[in-house]
Amino acid sequence: MAIIKSGSAKWQGGIKDGKGEVSTQSGALSSQPYGFNTRFEDGQGTNPEELIGAAHAACFSMALSGQLEKAGVKDARIETTSAVTLEKQGDGFAVTRVHLTTQVSGQGDEAAIRQAAEAAKAGCPISKLLNAEITMDLTVG
């Protein structure tokens, strides 16, 4: 069974002076502004890399929850940030690295928690989607 979720974007104008809006099927994001200034400067609004970071942090945290449950860890609490690096490559740009910073607390063996985190980093669907190096700092406690 396939699950299909969608997002949409509108854009008007040139790359630097244009404006866009991004929305999600669920309505969690609705006509949120994005543009050159939100991607390459400090403008108000969102950008694709920030949205990928949020999606990756959410996906990894859910996957880690499942791995911790399998490992017998009780009362798990997970907080994750995903930092997405966009770098100039040739005539364009590429996402080259993603760094997860996650803090996990719960009742269970620390080695099992660390093993679960590595499994979640490799196995979450968004990690599998990304064509970039994925690194992680994990704090347990």
Summary of the structure (lengths in Angstrom):
residues: 141
radius of gyration: 17.4
end to end distance: 37.5
largest distance: 54.5
contacts: 392
relative contact order: 0.15
helix: 33%
strand: 40%
